[in-house]
Amino acid sequence: QVQLVESGGGLVQAGDSLRLSCKASGLDFSSHAMGWFRQAPGKEREFVAAISQNGLTTYYSDSAKGRFVADRDNAENTGYLQMNSLNPDDTAVYYCAADLVYNSRNFAYWGQGTQVTVSS
């Protein structure tokens, strides 16, 4: 079955950087766009970033733009979210997702989530 396994979350201080990984299996990874979402306590799930199947196109939320970078290594079936200049507002559970359609509003597959906590 399809599985997306996230890693790289943790506790960091404001201003620090963190790189999340999403290892995919059970699907043709290179045929799927990837998305990154987050959900803070008591809040709705929020779009963060998306990257096209070949990695040539990316799209970011306003909050992520200029700070976060999505990339991918299709040979390793892995997507990444590089997060820089983190602040406490970035504290959330981060999810990776995959879909055949780039920038889908309803991604087909989801990871389990990884906690990112940013202290001030």
C-alpha positions, 0 to 999 in steps of 0.5 A: 500500500501507499505509505508516506513516512515523515521525519525530521521534526523536533524542538528548535529555537526561534531563528533555527532551521529544520529539514523535513523528509518524506519517504514515499513507497507503494506509488510511482513517486515521480508521477506524483506532485507533493504537498506540505501542510501543517496544523497548529493546535486548535487550528485548521490544516494549512497549506504550506508548499507544493512541488511538481512531479519533476521538481521544477515548479514550486508554490508556497504560502505567503508565510512560507515564501522566502523562508521555506524551500520544497525540493525532492529526490525522485531517485530516492522517492523522497521529498523535502521541506527546508524550513529556515528562520523558524518562529513560534508561529511555525509550531504545528504538525507537518504533513506531506502529501502526494497526488497525481495533480500538481497543486491539488486541493485534495491530495490523495495520499498523506503521511502521518505527520511530524511535530515541529515545535519552535520555542521563543 
